[in-house]
Amino acid sequence: MHTMNSTETNSIKAKIPFLSIDQVSKVYPSPTGDYTVLDGVDLTVCEGEFVCLIGHSGCGKSTLLNMVSGFNTPTTGEVKLLDKEIQEPGPDRMMVFQNYCLLPWKTAFENVYLAVKSVYPEKNRIEKVKIVEEHLAMVGLTEAANKKPDQLSGGMKQRVAIARALAIRPQVLILDEPFGALDAITKEELQEELLNIWQDHRLTVMMITHDIDEALFLCDRLVMMTNGPSAKIGEILEIPFSRPRNRAQIIEDPRYYELRNYALDFLFHRHAHSEEPTEDEEIVESKSGFNVKWGLALGMVAAVAIAGFALVQNCSQKSANSPQTTELQLQGQ
Ligand SMILES: Nc1ncnc2c1ncn2[C@@H]1O[C@H](COP(=O)(O)OP(=O)(O)OP(=O)(O)O)[C@@H](O)[C@H]1O
């Protein structure tokens, strides 16, 4: 099995610098002093690569990806896209969240249209409608274009969110547990669709997941994070399966179980999650819980006032304050 150390990771950087995370740390103030969530995180992602991030709940995965999206900034270090430091959100990086973040009073079509309108103000209505229709068709939602979110299933809502993200042609697609709320069959369907879209458009994808099987099916490299506080990248697993991938074939490949067991061992033995939170973690968790309630409430109010791309910005703020409740959900465990 080939895992990558930082020297090898750096050699990729030397080849094709695209997205680079250099010596990033994130420190939040807490009543008992500074709480270091991330410390010394280094990662380089190549153009067109599909990278998954896995790690125990609360280790800082969302914090890290929020720095790539520009909704959060490092305390030290820097995150760069093509040598330009990321300091704010932009349409070159789009996020998709577990909770969809759709405007409930708008149809699927209108939700996507708002994003397209905000990013392509120079295009006329016919051109914008064409973009929306193409992207709804891409995720198989042509028939449901005029339905509002409460008339759509969870999988359909996530398809709208993916169509909205892709419609503005981001360079980097950032997915924060996008399929975490879906049933197993819908999840597999959407994984296949995501892979097809990624293969057709050669996007660069960074995705957080709690599901090792999902990561092994989707990604080129699996980034495994150590526990917080002061979490960092522990190891990176290269996923060797050829593309296009076939789920049944992969599962029959002996390397699949080798990789799966290696990742499980990393998470549950070498970096097992402590049952008892430290005093600092307890304080930060309860503070974060406060932020969740107010973040959600403020997010909904803001959503009324703003639309399109601004909506996605609002949703990320909500996500940055999302509750830290999930345990690793591993299929077959
Ligand atoms: N705005 C904030 N202020 C203070 N602490 C925060 C803030 N946002 C996140 N944290 C803390 O940072 C840590 C990492 O949170 P983060 O959401 O990045 O973890 P995660 O790995 O994505 O977790 P999960 O897998 O449960 O989504 C947690 O301890 C969390 O409470």
The ligand as an SDF file (V2000), in Angstrom:
LIG
                    3D

 31 33  0  0  0  0  0  0  0  0999 V2000
  -16.6970   29.6200   15.0060 N   0  0  0  0  0  0  0  0  0  0  0  0
  -16.1480   28.7770   15.8920 C   0  0  0  0  0  0  0  0  0  0  0  0
  -15.7610   29.1860   17.1160 N   0  0  0  0  0  0  0  0  0  0  0  0
  -15.1830   28.3490   17.9810 C   0  0  0  0  0  0  0  0  0  0  0  0
  -14.9440   27.0480   17.7150 N   0  0  0  0  0  0  0  0  0  0  0  0
  -15.3190   26.5670   16.5280 C   0  0  0  0  0  0  0  0  0  0  0  0
  -15.9430   27.4060   15.5450 C   0  0  0  0  0  0  0  0  0  0  0  0
  -16.2030   26.6530   14.4470 N   0  0  0  0  0  0  0  0  0  0  0  0
  -15.7680   25.4050   14.7340 C   0  0  0  0  0  0  0  0  0  0  0  0
  -15.2440   25.3580   15.9790 N   0  0  0  0  0  0  0  0  0  0  0  0
  -14.6500   24.1880   16.6370 C   0  0  0  0  0  0  0  0  0  0  0  0
  -13.6200   23.6990   15.8000 O   0  0  0  0  0  0  0  0  0  0  0  0
  -13.5700   22.2850   15.8760 C   0  0  0  0  0  0  0  0  0  0  0  0
  -13.6000   21.7090   14.4730 C   0  0  0  0  0  0  0  0  0  0  0  0
  -14.8870   21.9450   13.8940 O   0  0  0  0  0  0  0  0  0  0  0  0
  -15.2310   21.4430   12.4130 P   0  0  0  0  0  0  0  0  0  0  0  0
  -16.6540   21.7660   12.1460 O   0  0  0  0  0  0  0  0  0  0  0  0
  -14.2320   21.9700   11.4540 O   0  0  0  0  0  0  0  0  0  0  0  0
  -15.0150   19.8730   12.5870 O   0  0  0  0  0  0  0  0  0  0  0  0
  -15.3870   18.6870   11.5900 P   0  0  0  0  0  0  0  0  0  0  0  0
  -14.2040   17.7840   11.5330 O   0  0  0  0  0  0  0  0  0  0  0  0
  -15.8720   19.2320   10.2810 O   0  0  0  0  0  0  0  0  0  0  0  0
  -16.5680   17.9870   12.3690 O   0  0  0  0  0  0  0  0  0  0  0  0
  -17.8220   17.0830   11.8240 P   0  0  0  0  0  0  0  0  0  0  0  0
  -17.2200   15.8940   11.1630 O   0  0  0  0  0  0  0  0  0  0  0  0
  -18.5550   16.7230   13.0590 O   0  0  0  0  0  0  0  0  0  0  0  0
  -18.6010   17.9430   10.8890 O   0  0  0  0  0  0  0  0  0  0  0  0
  -14.7290   21.8460   16.7670 C   0  0  0  0  0  0  0  0  0  0  0  0
  -14.2150   21.5980   18.0590 O   0  0  0  0  0  0  0  0  0  0  0  0
  -15.6460   23.0370   16.7660 C   0  0  0  0  0  0  0  0  0  0  0  0
  -16.3900   23.1230   17.9520 O   0  0  0  0  0  0  0  0  0  0  0  0
  1  2  1  0
  2  3  1  0
  2  7  2  0
  3  4  2  0
  4  5  1  0
  5  6  2  0
  6  7  1  0
  6 10  1  0
  7  8  1  0
  8  9  2  0
  9 10  1  0
 10 11  1  0
 11 12  1  0
 11 30  1  0
 12 13  1  0
 13 14  1  0
 13 28  1  0
 14 15  1  0
 15 16  1  0
 16 17  2  0
 16 18  1  0
 16 19  1  0
 19 20  1  0
 20 21  2  0
 20 22  1  0
 20 23  1  0
 23 24  1  0
 24 25  2  0
 24 26  1  0
 24 27  1  0
 28 29  1  0
 28 30  1  0
 30 31  1  0
M  END
$$$$
